[in-house]
Each structure stands twice: as structure tokens, then as C-alpha cells.
Amino acid sequence: LKESLVDAEAVTDNVDVLLKWTTWKLSECQSGDHIEEISQFLCTLFSFLCDRAYQLSQYELTVFLPLYLHILSDSQVHQQQRMRLYDVLKLLSGVYPAPKLFSQYRGVLESSDETELQMIALQELKSLVSKKGGHACTSLSSDIPAIARALDHNNPRILTGASLVIQALHKTLGDELWKYLDGSCLSREGRSLLQRKLGTIAPPTSKRVSEGPASSAYTDSQLVSDFESQLRLNPQSKTEKPQYSSGSSANKSSLFR
């Protein structure tokens, strides 16, 4: 790739081929072999494309992202490798529209039952909101309720992650945030939690507030725990190591709508 940088057209005309090759190499990884090298290749490629205002198509994104996220969620990936993998995700918003990327991560949050994948999705949602504000969302009226539903999750890590995304949105939207949070998406416990975290009082809702799991049982110390260190440095859930067969990327794409 470095030798090809002098010929920008040759690179941009073959982005899908380069990403397919990357997926193939990732699928062959055993016990983290070559993950750092592949991550460095993707960082170089995306930086090159970003400098030329190139935008990935949805097809190009989904060629590699599903399998990439599954490898990132693998508990056997070492800390240094995990950091390199995250470096690639940081560059994605420069080569793919933020609202579409937000939609992809929201799809992972809603469709996956793997804690680590959901945590990665929540972290990237928070990162997008921190960079782009409310403009990161595809639709505030559908995205905010979708994230708020995770406040009633029975896993405190997911609950914490969702709370941090909502807090990031509140920094941009202010109390206007509450108009997107009615009783159909937020339980009494979830509403009480947000009022404590945001330091504001939710306006009365005309809809009946639904009962949800007893999220109030979680302590404040759990809710303010370091989200990123939970995910990157000390994963609490162990998932079965995925089998990175060459055909697995097609199955992983079902996470994305």
C-alpha cells in the first residue's frame, strides 16, 4: 500500500478488494497472530482515504466491519492488540458518514446478545456523539429511545454504557433530550437513574411509564465505573473464542441492518 500511495486512483478504485483481502487475513488469524499488522494496514488505508475525502460505500464497510468487531470482542485479544484495533475504529467516522455509522452500531446493540459486542457498540456510539453531537444520529426520535431501552438491561455493564451515551447526548441537546424519552422506552427506574445522572428533572409524560427490571438495585459506584477500562482492560464476561473461518464474515454481516 505504501508503494501505491503515489497512485491515488489505483487505491481508491480497489478499496473493496483491499478490504476483502483484509477480511481474509483476519479470518486466518490464530490466537491474535498478525492482528497488529493488519490494524496498522487499515489505519494507513483509512488515513489515506480520509486525506482524499473518500467515503466508503455501505458495501465496502460491511465487507470487513462485522468480522472486525467480533475479533475485537474476543477476550483472548491482548491489550496492545485491542488498542490497535480501536485505532482503526477511530478513523471510520472520517471515511463513512457518521449517521450511517451510528445506525450500524445501533444495529449491533439491538441484535447481538454478546455483552462484549454490545459494549463495543455503546462505546463507539458515545464516541460518535462526542465528536458530532446530535448530528451523529440517524434520527433522534428513534435512536435515543433505542439506546434508552438498554437502561433496563439486567447487565450493569450494558446499563452503564447506555447511560454514558445518553449523558453525551444531553451535553448537546440539553433538556430537549427528555422529549424523546417517554414511557414507552423508559421505565420508572430508568427515568430516575437519568435524573440522577443528568442532574435535571424529567417533565411529566402523558404516557404510562412502564415497569422495568429493578435497575435501581445497581449502586452509584457501579454506574460511574470507568466504562472504557471495563471494556478494554478488564472484560468481565468471557465469550467463547470465535472461529475465524474464511466464510464467517458473511454470517457476521447479519448484525447489520
ZATI-109308 format. One record per residue: x, y negated, z negated of N, C-alpha, C, CB in turn. Coordinates in steps of 0.001 Angstrom, whole numbers, padded with zeros to 6 digits, always signed. Each point is the difference from the previous one (the first is absolute). Glycine has a CB too. Example, Ala and Ser with C-alpha at 12.3 -4.5 7.8 and 13.67 -1.06 7.14 Angstrom:
BEGIN
+013190+005690-007800-000890-001190+000000+000900-001200+000000-001892+001173-001246+001542-002223+001966+000820-001190-000060-000770-001090-000730+001184+000628+002145
# end
This chain:
BEGIN
+000834+001206+000000-000834-001206+000000+000867-001254+000000-001810+001247-001219+002857-001279+000406+000851-001171-000047+000613-000297+001365+000480+000485-002401-000134+000568+003132+000553-000199+001327-001044-000529+000972+001628+001823-000453-002906-001575+000162-001079-000414+000893-000551-001386-000324-000563+002391+000267+001044-003009-001362-000564-001275-000400+000208-001084+001037+000383+000654-002337+000644-000478+003193+000241-001004+001039-001070+000059+001068+002446+000136-000438-003181+000964+000500-001058+000163+000990-001330+000105-000731+001578+001148+001627-002144-002314-001963-001225-000021-000796-001133+000704+000702+000730-002121-001017-000819+001976+002313-001110+000600+000745+000037+001516-000081-000001-001959+001541+001207+002530-001506+000117+001457-000090-000522+000512-001333+001976-000080+001524-001762-000703-002591-000475+000409-001320-001510-000154-000099+002200-000664-000999-002707-000521+001347-001434-000260-000149-000853+000881+000908+000561-002337-000618+000003+002757+001735-000745+000885+000905-000073+001427-000517+000707-001433+001891+000093+001746-002893+000071+001390-000474-000181+000112-001514+001514+000503+001913-002242-001453-002500-000213+000035-001449-000712+001281-000410-000097-002504-000046-000930+002908+000806-000729+001217-000367+000908+001225+000028-002095-001015+000911+003014+001065+000051+000934+001123+000093+000941+000009-001206-000130-000084+002522+000626-001099-002897+000899-000099-001153-000701+000422-001288+001233-001851+001148-002498+001465-001289-000739+000366-001214-000357+001484-000011-000916-002326-000111+000631+002891+001287-000240+001442+000075+001268+000761-000380-001738-000356+001800+002867-000130-001329+001275+000642-000349+000220-000077-001509+000966-000593+002266-001273-000568-002859+000153-000169-001445-000885+000990-000762+000543-002435+000351-001782+002590+000110-000924+000941-000649+000529+001423+000096-001930-001510+000541+002455+001843+000603+000571+001335+000198+001166+000235-000956-000701-000057+002415+001588-000930-002550+001136+000139-000905-000454+000087-001461+001419-001261+001643-002439+000462-001997-000524+000063-001361-000616+001361-000290-000417-002461+000065-000250+003028+000930-000646+001298-000202+001011+001114-000217-001890-000778+001404+003131+000541-000982+001051+000996-000167+000770-000159-001298+000181+000090+002451-000461-001181-003173+000730-000265-001246-000242+001111-001010-000175-002468+000414+001218+002911-001038-000094+000992-001066+000670-000570-001238-000017+001927+001658-000759-002011-002761+000524-000499-001273+000612-001393+000141+000429+002359-000693-001021-003189+001539+000441-001389+000105+001161-000240+000934-000798-000250-002257+001239+001284+002986+001117-000168+000916-000308-001072+001038+000639+002396-000352+000287-003320+000529-000033-001022+001056-001116-001039-000168+000960+001710+001502-001641-001709-002641-001073-000986-000184+000552-001420+000026-001294+001670-001350+002422-001890+000694+000566-001352-000022+000421-000442+001393+000776+000378-002344-000210+000525+003132+000419-000356+001351-001199-000352+000883+001991+001500-000259-003063-000725+000123-001201-000268+000791-000638-001316-000434-000373+002472+000296+000361-002735-001600-000547-001261-000507+000802-001183+000526-000810+001176-002065+002128-001034+002101+000837-001080+000526-000277-000232+001483+001764+000551-001699-001975+000526+002439-000338-000122+001416-001300-000786+000174+001175+002181+000473-002194-001854-001276-001280-000694+000105+000120-001463-000415-001171+002162-000441+001977-002448-000580+000216-001399-000396+000633-000787+001145+000263+000707-002406+000718-000097+003061+000653-000666+001131-000986-000223+001131+002182+001044-000633-002983-000031+000921-000978-000110+001083-001045-001069-000296+000361+002413+000529-000944-002395-001727-001065-000956-000317+000527-001425-000106-001214+001817-001195+002441-001990+000688+000593-001338-000039+000203-000526+001412+001136+000542-002175-000683+000326+003062+000192-000353+001399-001326-000409+000645+001953+001583+000120-003004-000809-000365-001313-000302+000578-000591-001275-000600-000370+002450+000381+000559-002643-001668-000525-001192-000665+000641-001259+000559-000408+001340-002069+001706-001294+002321+000711-001159+000561-000530-000369+001380+002030+000655-001297-002625+000308+001972-000529-000239+001348-001528-000086+000015+001987+001193+000928-002584-001352-002125-001449-000173-000152-000771+001152+000643+000327-002483-000027+000249+003673-000029-000671+001187+000542-000977+000535-001034+002008+000562+001433-003212-000220-000998-001008+000568-000887-000288+001446+000386-001004-002282-000346+001109+003172-000630-000311+001400+000256-001475+000162+000330+001850+000707-001538-002149+000247+002390-001395+000391+000221-000409+000961-001113+000215-000300+002529-001515+000530-002659-000467+000947-001007+000569+001389+000274-002110-001343-000302+002185+001699+001563+000560+001308+000355+001447+000109-000469-001531+000122+001992+002327-001166-001752+001411+000032-000393+000143+000102-001517+000587-001353+002032-001444+000640-002769+000063+000062-001458-000320+001399-000510-000640-002410-000105-000448+002981+000606-000453+001291-000524+000827+001167+000524-002282-000951-000174+003188+000683+001098+000925+001044+000432+000883+000438-001157-000020-000927+002328+000418-000043-003169+000971+000345-001044-000486-000226-001425+001725-000557+001634-002656-000382-001867-000307-000422-001372-000595+001099-000892-000355-002251+000939-000601+003061-000478-000554+001020-000908+001051+000939-000592-002079-000119+001323+002928+000677-000468+001043+000894-000503+000987-000760-000872-000250+001437+002036+000547-002668-001659+000933-000830-000768-000502-000195-001431+000698-001174+002117-001983+000878-002268-000570-000199-001332+000019+001282-000814-001442-001804+000921+001205+002926-000276+000024+001279-000718+001403+000319-000508-001902+000814+001416+002913-001132-000625+001363+000220-000468+000317-000937-001154+000688+000738+002297-001131-001988-002198+000214-000961-001074-000684+000439-001295+000175-001812+001715-001299+002493-001603-000742+000432-001194+000572+001276-000615-002035-001056+000964+002988+001681-000299+000579+001241-000504+000814-000268-001260+000066+000932+002334-000398-000266-003421+000676-000228-001281+001462+000423+000033-002181+000325-001139+002588+000461+002142+001379+000451+000075+000915-000985+000728-000859+002321-000047+000292-003389+000599+000817-001022+000640+000730-000791-001074-001596-000146+001960+002892-000038-001791+000799-000691-001004-000285-001503+000002+001773+001758+000242-001420-002404-001349-000276-001425-000168+000606-000836+001123-000074+000359-002463+001342-000116+002800+000653-000786+001046-000690+000196+001344+002169+000183-001234-002563+001045+001522-000722+000271+001243-001362-000692+000002+001187+002207+000197-001844-002191-001342-001309-000646-000111+000113-001504+000262-000721+001758-001658+001764-002367+001147+000195-001434+000219+000219-000304+001475+000967-000206-002296-000233+001060+002983+000232-000204+001436-001304+000179+000782+002383+000806-000257-003198+000146-000158-001295+000200+000662-000894-001227-000174+000189+002481-000386-000148-003069-000803-000804-001199-000244+000496-001195+000804-000489+000855-002283+001776-000905+002561+000536-001087+000825-000675-000027+001372+002201+000176-001209-002522+000999+001723-000676+000075+001302-001416-000570-000112+001370+002040+000626-002098-001657-001674-001371-000477-000161-000053-001519-000143-000594+002178-001071+001611-002769+000463+000033-001455-000162+000019-000711+001352+001203+000297-002178-000649+000359+003194+000125-000625+001318-001248+000176+000864+002444+000396-000140-003342+000494-000265-001140+000329+000863-000911-001187+000268+000108+002295-000885-000310-003161-000119-000908-001126+000206+000540-001004+001008-000808+000310-002322+002094-000181+002679+000568-000866+001024-000192+000520+001401+001636-000715-001653-002002+001994+001768-000154+000592+001341-001384+000603+000220+002440+000469+000000-003332-000636-000988-001362+000510+000129-000918-000970-000732+000784+002434+000158-001942-002784+000423-000884-000989-000633-000372+000396-001422-000895-000577+002251+001035-000377-003171-000252+000284-001419-001399+000548-000268+001604-001801-000544-002679+001238+001130-001332+000553-000282-000156+001455+000445-000901-002300+000233+001505+002642+000892-000080+001390+000469+000820+000919-000897-000331-000808+002355+001473+000298-002827+000821+000792-000911-000729+000183-001328+002104-000855+001105-002778-000198-001566-000807+000077-001219-001052+001094+000148+000380-002459-000453-001013+002508+001601-001029+001011+000255+000579+001409-000035-001245-001662+001385+002461+001828-000879+000639+001319-000014+000243+000464-001433+001087-000498+002213-000548-000395-003041+000282+000374-001390-001286+000213-000796+002143-001288+000123-003146+000488+000160-001289+000216-000665-000541+001384+000364-000481-002494+000034+000655+002903+001214-000445+001329+000416+000694+001104-000772-000459-000913+002249+001763+000729-002517+000738+000980-000798-000558+000047-001429+002073-000389+001410-002307-000786-001995-000531-000071-001361-001332+000727-000112+001168-002183-000321-002038+002026+001304-001343+000555-000081-000065+001474+000394-000861-002266+000480+001752+002702+000413-000132+001360+000528+000922+001018-000657-000663-001029+002122+001759+000562-002722+000956+000937-000591-000385+000340-001434+001803-000925+001474-001523+002164-001888-000192+000379-001395+001346+000230-000695-002217+001033+000601+003319-001460+000046+001331+000108-000579+000361-001306-000704+000686+001650+001792-000386-001570-003064+000263-001193-000799+001132-000834+000569-000811+001223-001990+001907-000575+002377+001151-000765+000470-000321-000752+001295+001519+001679-001081-002268-001056+001982-000396-000694+001228-000892-001190-000322+000167+002153+001280-001094-001983-002191-000878-001105-000386+000789-001127-000648-001878+001617-000303+002877-001275-000495+000823-001027-000641+000817-000774+001026+000111+001407-002063+000416-000706+003061+000737-000676+001070-000926-000961+000740+001538+001992+000245-002743-001525+000057-000967-000846+000708-000323-001250-000824-000973+002042+001127+000752-001888-002431-000323-001139-000863+001169-000978-000079-001545+001462-001329+002749-000933+001238+001159-000892-000059+000135-000804+001285+001146+001604-001541-001370-000948+002681+000128-000716+001266-001148-000986+000209+001201+001975+000949-002380-001650-001443-001117-000953+000044+000345-001244-000820-001654+001900+000287+002197-001698-001468+000394-001129-000840+001083-000828+000688-000586+001323-002059+001537-000661+002695+001076-000703+000701-000543-000851+001138+001568+001848-000599-002520-001302+001350-000591-000753+001106-000757-001228-000509-000186+002127+001322-000570-001958-002410-000749-001130-000564+000965-001063-000524-001907+001542-000612+002999-001119+000002+000980-000952-000523+000633-000812+001125+000453+001546-001918-000284-000920+003092+000611-000692+001134-001004-000851+000774+001643+001856+000159-002831-001313+000059-000959-000624+000918-001238-000565-000678+000814+001556+001700-000986-001311-002992-001200-000451-000681-001231+000726+000511+001061-002221-000342-002199+001543+000329-001239+000609+000474+000019+000325+001476-001166-001226-001762+002079+000599+002511+000098+000267+001441+000525+001408+000289+000384-002443+000375+000149+003098-001397+000469+001372+000192-001154+000971+000188+002003-000537-001368-003170+000181+000835-001150+000903+000039-000642+000024+001379-000389-000432-002426-000158+001568+002766-000786+000109+001228-001336-000704-000183+001120+002187+000572-001764-001928-001706-001272-000632-000350-000088-000067-001520-001133+000851+002125+001098-002054-002678-000061-000132-001452-001217+000697-000577+001206-002158+000183-002330+002094+000528-001250+000550-000523+000005+001518-000073-001157-001972+000924+002038+002622-000183+000079+001463-000073+001285+000471-000677-001377+000129+002076+002474-000851-001901+001281+000431-000566+000042-000153-001517+001094-000639+002139-001585-000488-002653+000062-000219-001457-000841+001022-000754+000366-002440+000406-001628+002704-000012-000755+001043-000704+000660+001376+000085-002061-001293+000476+002673+001601+000669+000644+001310+000152+001130+000170-001012-000587+000002+002444+001370-001049-002646+001092+000067-000978-000552+000005-001419+001524-001187+001605-002577+000401-001838-000579-000091-001347-000548+001339-000470-000562-002386+000440+000093+003219+000478-000531+001313-000412+001069+000853-000680-001632-000102+001895+002894-000155-001554+001084+000763-000621+000199-000377-001458+001093+000165+002219-001726-001249-002676+000095-000377-001414-000729+000986-000901+000166-002383+000692-001006+003231-000105-000693+001032-000767+000642+001374+000190-002112-001321+000214+003319+001333+000334+000697+001273+000223+000389+000610-001341+000872-000813+002235-000874+002138-002303+000343+000659-001266+001506+000115-000219-002125+001264+000172+002927-001691+000800+001453-000006-000154+000439-001426-000342+000276+001942+001645+000329-002172-002819+000377-001368-000392+000996-000654+000943-000418+000666-002325+001217+000127+003031+000950-000583+000952-000740-000635+001173+001727+001708-000664-002742-001011+001174-000793-000554+001100-000755-001240-000483-000237+002302+001040-000328-002220-002223-000713-001134-000579+000914-001222-000114-001476+001594-001266+002689-001383+000778+000960-001095-000143+000347-000606+001350+000923+001095-002045-000666-000234+003032+000351-000483+001336-001101-000833+000612+001420+001990+000296-002660-001526-000414-001140-000740+000546-000155-001343-000704-001140+002165+000570+001346-002181-001886-000097-001240-000767+001015-001025+000492-000804+001300-001985+002009-000857+002304+001034-000923+000455-000302-000563+001383+001648+001259-001370-002267-000460+002235-000400-000517+001314-001072-001073-000172+000551+002221+001084-001537-001952-001929-001072-000977-000235+000565-001277-000620-001656+001877-000298+002601-001733-000612+000621-001186-000598+000733-000826+001052+000239+001234-002168+000429-000571+003100+000686-000724+001076-001001-000745+000871+001832+001712-000011-002979-001095+000275-001050-000660+000775-000567-001201-000746-000552+002187+001073+000435-002060-002393-000541-001110-000799+000911-001225+000049-001108+001666-001504+002412-001450+001605+000928-001124+000099-000259-000817+001257+001704+001314-001270-002198-000656+002310-000296-000683+001257-001425-000541+000038+001646+001482+001129-002608-000672-001562-001409-000347+000150-000578-000736-001197-000217+001969+001442+000876-001854-002601-000561-000594-001200-001291+000705-000387+001042-002200+000592-001944+001477-001227-001239+000609-000478-000965+000358+001130+000283-001289-002097+000047+000869+003317-000800+000430+001158+000037+001519+000145+000477-002188+001151+000569+002792-001717+000138+001458+000046-001253+000698-000506+002456-000253-000314-003082-000308-000735-001113+000680-000655-001199+000196+000923+000773-000970-002142-000927+000138+003136-001173+000150+000854+000053+001274+000846-000189-002483+000058+001381+003080+000044+000142+001252+000743-000114+001227-000917+001456-001205+001651-001653+000969-002950-000008+001090-000975-001361+000061-000680+002488-000246-000369-003380+001054+000896-001314+000130-000622-000121+001360-000678-001001-001546+001724-000169+001816-002249-000198+001222-000763+000109+001270+000801-001415-001305-001442+001374+001215+002750+000079+001212+000812+001430+000517+000118-001996-000780+001266+002986-000049-001555+001394+000434+000133+000768-000079-001315-000063-000759+002360-000523+000143-003389+000740-000238-001221-000866+000360-001211+001330-001828+001137-000856+002743-001949-000726+000389-001200+000167-001054-001095+000316+002425+000597-001050-002268-001688+000155-000930-001124+001442+000010-000517-002421+000356-000624+002984+000848+000532+001359+000117-000511+001002-000664+000940-000638+002132-001145+000438-001920+002460+000887-000619+000976-000100-001514-000022-000211+002026+001408-001017-002534-001545-000196-001453-000067+000650-000581-001263-002158+000240+001291+002005+000471-002408+000608-000454-001249+001516-000008+000107-001957+000896-001272+002501+000154+001911+001445+000077+000192+000508-001196+000808-000132+002509-000106-000532-002814+001207+000442-001112+000838-000117-001333-000727-000690+001292+002015-000356-001467-002790-000145-001250-000754+001167-000186-000965-002501+000172+000192+002944+000920-000809+001155-000098-000897+001277-000299+000771-001110+001593-001569+001291-000915+002696+001241-000149+000754+000085-001344+000708+000045+002461+000303-001195-002967+000191+000006-001249+000768-000190-001224-000890-000901+001258+001949+000409-001046-003158-000224-001109-000902-001166-000874+000402+002388+000051-000492-003339+000529+001232-001184-000741+000420-001241+000814-000340+001291-001136+001860-002423+000478-001868-001268+000662-000268-000748+000198+001306-000102-001011-002306-000296+002237+002567-000730+000292+001230-001390-000609-000076+001303+002132+000319-001782-002730+000759-001372-000508+000017-000989+001154-000081+000731-001992+001349-001953+001746-001823-001000+001075-000060-000248+000569+001379-001069-001079-001984+000859+002379+002063-000318+000628+001272-001477+000361+000032+002350+000890+000200-002949-001084+000965-001425+000282+000121-000280+001480+000120-000293-002199+001066+001351+002963-000731-000174+001439+000154+000318+000690-001311+000572-000142+002443-001210+001252-002632+000233+000784-001213+001418+000530+000019-002435+000633-000142+003166-000860-000918+001368+000478-000095-000025+001485-000290+000815-002248-000798-000154+003016+001626-000031+001453-000157+000936+000445-001106-000566+000245+002415+000199+000853-003000+000857+000577-001018+001139+000734+000682-001932+000213-001613+003098-000275+001050+001154+000682+000581+000758+000736-001065+000159-001720+001778+000949+002374-001405+000820+000694-000975+000502-000964-001060+000669+001658+001742-000333-001126-002891+000362-000862-001126+001400-000553+000174-001500+001318-001495+001636-002252+002442+001311-000599+000220+000427-000840-001180-000432-000003+002434-000526-000405-003281+000362-000792-001172+000859+000802-000968-002112-001302+000260+002178+002613-000067+000817+000830-000880+001480-000220+000236-001818+001680-000044+002205-002280+001184+001393-000245+000279+000460-001212-000788-000226+001014+002290+001409-000923-002846+000507-001093-000820+000599-001083+000868+000434+001590-001864-000305-002784+001285+000587-001112+000738+001433+000301+000392-001491-001577-001216+002219+002296+000355+001389+000294+000330+000101+000870+001235+000588-000194-002401-001554+001086+002598-000010+000800+001217-000273-000869+001212-000766+001980-001309-000129-002929+001162-000419-000812+001133+001071-000969+000458-002311+000212-000805+003199-000632-000109+001026-000963+000371+001354+000676+000214-001236-001753-001282+001243+003063+001330+001248+000718+000215+000579-000328+001360-000792+001830-001493+002085-001634+001645+000680-000400+001235-000418+000913+001128+001951-000886-001301-002771+000352+002203-000581+000765+001106+001082+000570+000911-002035-001449-000099+002979+000619+000474+000998+000462+000957+000924+001041-000615-000109-002215+001135+000456+002063-002427+000884+000989-000604-000697+001328-000156+001199-001811-001188-002525+001804+000958-000752+001259-000059+000129+000752+001300-001607-001010-001613+001476+000267+002704-000049+000650+001312+001373+000392+000493-002030-001299+000518+003006+000357-000659+001295+000238+000627+000969+000778-000877-000351-002078+001255+000342+001787-002554+001054+000523-000844-000415+001166-000868+000928-002237+000016-002212+002313-000363-000424+001030-000941-001383+000508+000354+001398-001044-001784-001559+001683+002944-001330+000497+000370-000539+000928-001066+000584-000205+002414-001861+000024-002765-000587+000814-001057-000684+001247+000512-000290-002055-001288-000005+002071+002566-000674+001188+000524+000917+000720+000949-002233-001088-000246+002255+002370+000162+000821+000812+000877-000884+000645+001036+001669+000417-001825-001406-000700+003059-000768+000610+001074+000851+001039+000691-001342-002097+000313+000685+003045+000250+000717+001055+000698+000769-000587+001154-001726+001673-000662+002972-001292+000814+000832-000545+001063-000625+000306+001346+002052+000259-001419-002311-001292+002235-000621+000250+001293+000926+000741+000927-001356-002032-000290+000789+002836+001126+000776+000720+001009+000066-000859+001253-000693+002262-000942+001875-002739+001270+000131-000925+001102+000233+000766+001308+000914-001756-001573-001956+002431+002016+000094+000683+001275-000197-000994+001112-000826+002127-001012+001286-001795+002195-000077-000932+001120-001424-000329+000368+002134+000890+000829-003097-000074-001238-001392-000282+000336-000754-000702-001100+000054+001963+001441+000639-002283-002547-000707-000542-001150-000464-001418+000202+001327+001482-001403-000678-002243+002264-000368-001403+000155-001397-000157+000528+002360-000543+000383-002820+001490+000418-001359-000099+000526-001020+000134-001119+000776+000935+002187-000489-000024-003142-000916+000174-001116+000007-001218-000896+000352+002457+000099+000839-003060-000299+000083-001152-000886-000758-001173+000559+002197+000789-000799-002339-000884+002125-000688-001148+000592-001459-000064-000370+001588+000099+001856-002146+000993-002398-001409-000014-000404-000224-000916-001178-000250+002320+000835+001314-002756-001526-000148-000947-001083-000428-001362+000494+001708+001248-001257-001464-001521+002534-000216-001334+000520-001253-000024+000833+002448-000446-000016-003274-000618-000213-001240-000116+000716+000193-000753+001312-001228+000065-002173
# end
